[in-house]
């Protein structure tokens, strides 16, 4: 039977403590034991189903983790207080002093900063490569390499990783393939394509309300147990724990993700086609002009489209800022970082979410200062949105100066 992530979420059935249609929220930081031996066994990791302390896990967090594991098709999952609270423990659990990581060069700025500036303190080095060129990825692998790290759809350049090919490469060299799937929930299922670990920032599309921060690691039971281990588990010891109230909130929003992603994708495709027809430099995986369009099609769950993220290049940071400010004035969205909100969010990544990447490296990877990243919202009338956007561009003479 075809893997359908939305069905997997929908088929989970939870009852609250008093028969509620939502599971009861566990508003406790610590849990009681009926015997001292059970407490000891739990500390030793031998008492499955017992709750110890909410930094380890809680019933509410397990409910959410189970749903996200079902979505990604992994054995289990561990939720965290942020996306970075998921990424950093994974890499520190998999790597030790002297190890090496091969990473995509176009990744979220916070992840880049962690790999470039922080992990070298532990003598963990990273080679940043063009993840779309498999020969470059393989050439970067050394005898100390432990991890290949990438994003399904990269932030912000929207490069698409060939996850199946990367998984084969990882297996060839006995490496772990870690994939951040934040930009493409439901559309791409990295674990089904061979990824060992799948990460999300729950803050974005999965929650969809821009009212909380969260993350998740979806992987095997063995690896999640390692992360939670009270003696040497990176998630347990670094302490990026999601609050139970937030976990319950994200779980409720997760149930409408399939509906929202369809609308995000529909709207993004419409705008991308219109922007490209207007002569703007437009990047969107759903366009046939995207270099990895066919690759994305070969990996995708077609029901959910090509995602809600697109970019245009208007030529300069001044024009980008002027356009974003005008669009905000016209109530077309918000000049804000993050993504997945019901309103369109737009930002210039070179001076915001990717500002951690040095300017020379931005230039090398093609991240120009005129690039605007759009997280396209859930507009009911996307045609109206486009018409007003085009008027804003004409007012600023952008269509004449930013032609393909």
C-alpha positions as CSV (number, residue, x, y, z in Angstrom):
1,X,0.0,0.0,0.0
2,X,1.2,3.5,-0.8
3,X,2.7,5.4,2.1
4,X,0.4,8.2,3.0
5,X,1.7,10.4,5.8
6,X,-1.6,12.2,6.4
7,X,-3.5,9.0,6.8
8,X,-0.9,7.7,9.3
9,X,-1.5,10.8,11.4
10,X,-5.3,10.6,11.1
11,X,-5.4,6.9,12.0
12,X,-3.9,7.5,15.4
13,X,-6.6,7.4,18.1
14,X,-6.1,8.9,21.5
15,X,-8.6,9.4,24.3
16,X,-8.2,11.8,27.1
17,X,-8.2,10.7,30.7
18,X,-11.9,11.3,31.0
19,X,-12.8,10.2,27.5
20,X,-12.0,13.5,25.8
21,X,-11.3,13.5,22.0
22,X,-8.0,15.1,22.8
23,X,-5.5,13.4,25.0
24,X,-5.2,14.8,28.5
25,X,-2.2,17.1,29.0
26,X,0.3,15.9,31.5
27,X,1.0,19.1,33.4
28,X,3.7,17.5,35.6
29,X,7.5,17.9,35.8
30,X,8.0,14.7,37.7
31,X,6.2,11.4,38.2
32,X,5.6,9.1,41.1
33,X,6.6,5.4,41.3
34,X,4.9,2.6,43.2
35,X,8.2,1.0,44.1
36,X,11.8,2.1,44.5
37,X,12.9,-0.7,42.3
38,X,10.9,0.7,39.4
39,X,12.5,4.0,39.8
40,X,15.9,2.4,39.7
41,X,15.0,0.4,36.6
42,X,13.8,3.5,34.9
43,X,17.1,5.3,35.5
44,X,18.8,2.3,34.0
45,X,16.5,2.5,31.0
46,X,14.8,-0.9,31.7
47,X,11.2,0.2,32.6
48,X,9.4,0.9,29.3
49,X,6.2,2.9,29.7
50,X,7.3,4.5,33.0
51,X,7.7,8.2,33.2
52,X,10.7,9.6,35.1
53,X,11.0,13.4,34.7
54,X,9.7,15.6,32.0
55,X,13.2,16.5,30.7
56,X,13.4,12.8,29.7
57,X,9.9,12.7,28.3
58,X,6.2,13.1,29.2
59,X,2.9,11.6,28.1
60,X,2.0,14.7,26.1
61,X,5.4,14.7,24.4
62,X,5.1,11.0,23.5
63,X,1.7,11.6,21.9
64,X,3.1,14.2,19.7
65,X,6.3,12.2,19.0
66,X,4.2,9.2,18.0
67,X,2.2,11.2,15.6
68,X,5.3,12.7,14.0
69,X,6.9,9.3,13.7
70,X,3.8,8.1,11.9
71,X,4.0,11.1,9.6
72,X,7.6,10.3,8.7
73,X,7.4,6.5,8.8
74,X,10.0,6.0,11.5
75,X,9.8,3.8,14.6
76,X,9.6,6.7,17.0
77,X,10.4,10.3,17.6
78,X,11.6,12.7,20.2
79,X,10.3,16.3,20.4
80,X,12.3,19.2,21.6
81,X,12.0,22.9,22.6
82,X,13.2,24.1,19.2
83,X,14.4,23.0,15.8
84,X,18.0,23.7,16.9
85,X,17.2,21.7,20.0
86,X,16.6,18.8,17.7
87,X,19.5,19.4,15.3
88,X,22.3,19.9,17.8
89,X,21.8,16.8,20.0
90,X,21.6,14.6,16.9
91,X,24.9,15.7,15.6
92,X,26.6,15.6,19.0
93,X,25.2,12.2,19.6
94,X,26.5,10.9,16.3
95,X,29.9,12.6,16.4
96,X,32.8,12.7,18.9
97,X,36.2,14.4,19.1
98,X,38.0,14.0,15.8
99,X,35.0,13.2,13.7
100,X,33.9,14.8,10.5
101,X,30.6,15.9,8.9
102,X,29.8,16.5,5.2
103,X,27.1,19.1,5.0
104,X,25.1,20.8,2.3
105,X,26.5,24.4,1.9
106,X,23.0,25.9,1.7
107,X,21.3,25.2,5.1
108,X,19.6,27.2,7.7
109,X,21.9,29.9,9.1
110,X,21.7,28.6,12.7
111,X,22.7,25.1,11.6
112,X,25.6,26.6,9.5
113,X,26.8,28.6,12.5
114,X,26.6,25.5,14.8
115,X,28.7,23.4,12.3
116,X,31.1,26.2,11.3
117,X,31.7,28.0,14.6
118,X,30.6,25.7,17.5
119,X,31.4,22.1,16.8
120,X,35.1,22.8,16.1
121,X,35.4,23.5,19.9
122,X,34.9,19.7,20.2
123,X,37.3,19.0,17.3
124,X,34.4,18.1,15.0
125,X,35.0,19.5,11.6
126,X,32.6,20.0,8.7
127,X,33.0,20.2,4.9
128,X,30.4,22.2,3.2
129,X,29.6,21.1,-0.3
130,X,27.1,21.5,-3.1
131,X,24.7,18.7,-2.1
132,X,23.2,18.4,-5.6
133,X,26.6,17.2,-6.9
134,X,27.0,13.6,-5.6
135,X,30.6,13.4,-6.8
136,X,31.5,16.4,-4.6
137,X,29.8,14.8,-1.6
138,X,31.7,11.6,-2.1
139,X,35.0,13.4,-2.6
140,X,34.5,15.2,0.7
141,X,34.1,12.0,2.7
142,X,37.2,11.1,4.8
143,X,38.0,8.2,7.1
144,X,36.7,10.3,10.0
145,X,33.4,11.2,8.4
146,X,30.3,10.0,10.4
147,X,27.4,12.0,9.0
148,X,26.0,13.4,5.8
149,X,23.7,16.3,6.6
150,X,21.3,18.1,4.3
151,X,17.9,19.7,4.0
152,X,15.3,18.1,1.7
153,X,14.7,21.5,0.2
154,X,17.4,23.9,1.2
155,X,17.0,27.1,3.1
156,X,16.9,29.6,1.4
157,X,18.0,28.6,-2.1
158,X,15.5,25.8,-2.5
159,X,18.1,23.3,-3.8
160,X,16.7,19.7,-3.7
161,X,18.7,16.9,-2.2
162,X,18.6,13.5,-4.0
163,X,17.9,11.6,-0.8
164,X,17.9,8.1,-2.2
165,X,21.3,8.6,-3.9
166,X,22.7,10.2,-0.7
167,X,21.3,7.3,1.3
168,X,23.1,4.8,-0.9
169,X,26.3,6.9,-0.6
170,X,25.9,6.9,3.2
171,X,25.4,3.2,3.3
172,X,28.5,2.6,1.1
173,X,30.7,4.4,3.6
174,X,28.8,3.3,6.8
175,X,27.6,6.9,7.5
176,X,24.4,8.3,9.0
177,X,22.2,10.4,6.6
178,X,20.5,13.2,8.6
179,X,17.9,15.2,6.7
180,X,16.1,18.3,7.8
181,X,12.6,18.1,6.2
182,X,11.2,21.4,7.6
183,X,10.4,22.9,4.2
184,X,8.6,19.8,2.8
185,X,6.5,18.0,5.4
186,X,4.1,15.5,3.8
187,X,5.5,16.3,0.4
188,X,8.7,14.4,0.9
189,X,9.3,11.4,3.3
190,X,13.1,11.2,3.7
191,X,13.0,8.0,5.9
192,X,11.1,6.2,3.1
193,X,13.9,7.3,0.7
194,X,16.6,5.9,3.0
195,X,17.5,8.7,5.5
196,X,18.5,7.5,8.9
197,X,17.3,10.5,10.9
198,X,14.7,13.1,9.9
199,X,14.5,16.4,11.7
200,X,11.8,19.2,11.7
201,X,11.5,22.6,13.1
202,X,7.9,22.2,14.4
203,X,7.8,26.0,14.6
204,X,7.2,26.2,10.9
205,X,4.6,24.4,8.7
206,X,3.8,21.6,11.1
207,X,2.5,23.9,13.9
208,X,1.5,26.6,11.4
209,X,0.4,29.3,13.8
210,X,3.7,31.1,14.6
211,X,2.8,30.9,18.3
212,X,5.4,28.4,19.5
213,X,8.9,27.0,18.9
214,X,9.6,23.3,18.7
215,X,11.5,20.6,17.0
216,X,11.5,16.8,16.5
217,X,13.9,14.0,15.7
218,X,12.3,11.0,13.9
219,X,14.4,7.9,13.8
220,X,14.8,4.3,15.0
221,X,13.9,3.3,18.6
222,X,17.5,2.6,19.3
223,X,18.7,6.0,18.3
224,X,16.0,7.8,20.2
225,X,16.8,5.7,23.2
226,X,20.4,6.9,22.9
227,X,19.3,10.6,22.8
228,X,17.2,10.1,25.9
229,X,19.8,8.1,27.9
230,X,20.3,9.6,31.3
231,X,24.0,9.0,31.3
232,X,25.1,10.1,27.9
233,X,22.1,11.1,25.8
234,X,22.5,14.5,24.2
235,X,18.8,15.4,24.2
236,X,18.5,14.4,27.9
237,X,21.7,16.1,29.0
238,X,21.5,19.3,26.9
239,X,17.9,19.8,28.2
240,X,16.0,21.3,25.2
241,X,12.7,19.9,26.5
242,X,9.4,20.8,24.9
243,X,6.7,21.9,27.4
244,X,3.7,19.6,27.6
245,X,1.2,22.4,27.0
246,X,3.0,23.3,23.8
247,X,3.2,19.6,22.7
248,X,-0.5,19.3,23.0
249,X,-1.0,22.5,21.0
250,X,1.2,21.3,18.2
251,X,-0.5,18.0,18.1
252,X,-3.9,19.7,17.5
253,X,-2.4,21.8,14.7
254,X,-0.7,18.8,13.1
255,X,-4.1,17.3,12.3
256,X,-4.8,20.0,9.8
257,X,-1.3,19.9,8.2
258,X,-2.5,18.1,5.1
259,X,-5.1,20.7,4.3
260,X,-2.8,23.6,4.9
261,X,0.1,22.1,2.9
262,X,-2.2,21.7,-0.1
263,X,-3.2,25.3,0.0
264,X,0.4,26.6,0.7
265,X,1.5,24.6,-2.4
266,X,-1.3,25.7,-4.6
267,X,-0.7,29.3,-3.8
268,X,3.0,29.1,-4.1
269,X,2.7,27.4,-7.5
270,X,0.3,30.1,-8.8
271,X,2.6,32.9,-7.7
272,X,5.7,31.2,-9.0
273,X,4.2,30.8,-12.4
274,X,3.0,34.4,-12.6
275,X,6.3,35.8,-11.3
276,X,8.2,33.8,-13.8
277,X,5.9,34.9,-16.6
278,X,6.5,38.5,-15.6
279,X,10.2,38.0,-16.1
280,X,11.3,37.8,-12.5
281,X,14.1,35.5,-11.5
282,X,11.9,32.9,-9.7
283,X,13.0,29.7,-8.0
284,X,10.3,27.2,-7.0
285,X,10.7,23.4,-7.2
286,X,7.3,23.1,-9.0
287,X,8.5,25.1,-12.0
288,X,10.0,23.1,-14.9
289,X,12.8,25.6,-14.9
290,X,14.0,24.5,-11.5
291,X,17.1,22.3,-12.1
292,X,15.7,19.6,-9.7
293,X,12.1,19.7,-10.8
294,X,12.1,16.2,-12.0
295,X,14.0,14.9,-9.0
296,X,11.4,16.5,-6.6
297,X,8.6,14.9,-8.7
298,X,10.2,11.5,-8.4
299,X,10.3,11.8,-4.6
300,X,7.1,13.6,-3.7
301,X,3.8,12.6,-2.4
302,X,1.9,14.3,-5.2
303,X,-1.2,15.2,-3.1
304,X,0.7,17.8,-1.2
305,X,2.4,19.7,-4.0
306,X,5.9,21.3,-4.1
307,X,5.6,23.2,-0.9
308,X,5.0,26.8,0.2
309,X,8.5,28.3,-0.3
310,X,9.7,30.3,-3.3
311,X,12.2,33.0,-4.0
312,X,12.5,35.9,-6.4
313,X,15.5,38.1,-7.0
314,X,14.8,41.8,-7.4
315,X,18.4,42.8,-8.0
316,X,19.5,44.6,-4.9
317,X,18.9,44.8,-1.1
318,X,17.4,48.3,-1.4
319,X,14.8,47.1,-3.9
320,X,14.1,44.0,-1.8
321,X,13.6,46.0,1.3
322,X,11.4,48.6,-0.4
323,X,9.2,45.8,-1.9
324,X,8.8,44.0,1.4
325,X,7.9,47.1,3.2
326,X,5.4,48.1,0.6
327,X,3.8,44.6,0.5
328,X,3.5,44.8,4.3
329,X,1.8,48.2,4.0
330,X,-0.7,46.7,1.5
331,X,-1.5,43.8,3.9
332,X,-0.1,41.2,1.7
333,X,1.9,39.6,4.5
334,X,4.5,40.3,7.1
335,X,8.2,41.3,6.8
336,X,9.3,38.6,9.2
337,X,11.5,35.5,9.4
338,X,10.2,32.0,9.9
339,X,7.6,30.3,7.7
340,X,4.4,28.2,7.6
341,X,2.1,31.0,8.9
342,X,-1.4,31.6,7.5
343,X,-0.2,34.9,6.2
344,X,2.6,35.2,3.7
345,X,6.0,35.9,5.4
346,X,8.9,37.5,3.4
347,X,12.5,38.3,4.2
348,X,15.9,38.9,2.6
349,X,17.8,35.8,3.8
350,X,21.3,37.3,3.1
351,X,20.7,39.9,5.9
352,X,18.5,37.8,8.1
353,X,18.2,34.0,8.4
354,X,21.4,33.3,6.5
355,X,23.4,36.3,7.8
356,X,25.6,33.8,9.8
357,X,27.1,32.8,6.4
358,X,30.0,35.1,5.4
359,X,29.3,37.3,2.4
360,X,31.9,35.6,0.2
361,X,30.4,32.2,0.8
362,X,26.9,33.6,0.1
363,X,28.2,34.9,-3.2
364,X,29.8,31.6,-4.0
365,X,26.6,29.6,-3.4
366,X,24.4,32.2,-5.3
367,X,22.7,33.9,-2.4
368,X,22.4,37.4,-3.7
369,X,21.4,40.4,-1.6
370,X,18.4,41.0,-3.8
371,X,16.9,37.6,-3.0
372,X,13.5,37.6,-1.3
373,X,12.3,34.4,0.4
374,X,8.5,33.9,0.5
375,X,6.7,31.6,2.8
376,X,3.4,31.7,0.9
377,X,0.3,31.9,3.0
378,X,-3.2,30.4,2.9
379,X,-4.8,33.2,0.9
380,X,-8.3,32.2,-0.3
381,X,-7.9,34.4,-3.3
382,X,-4.3,34.1,-4.4
383,X,-5.2,35.8,-7.7
384,X,-6.1,39.0,-5.9
385,X,-2.9,38.7,-3.9
386,X,-0.8,38.5,-7.0
387,X,-2.5,41.5,-8.6
388,X,-1.7,43.7,-5.7
389,X,1.9,42.3,-5.5
390,X,2.4,43.1,-9.2
391,X,1.2,46.7,-8.6
392,X,3.7,47.0,-5.8
393,X,6.5,45.9,-8.1
394,X,5.4,48.2,-10.9
395,X,5.3,51.1,-8.4
396,X,8.9,50.4,-7.5
397,X,10.0,49.7,-11.1
398,X,11.1,46.2,-10.1
399,X,9.7,44.3,-13.1
400,X,11.8,46.4,-15.5
401,X,15.0,46.1,-13.5
402,X,14.9,42.4,-12.4
403,X,14.2,40.6,-15.6
404,X,15.5,37.1,-16.2
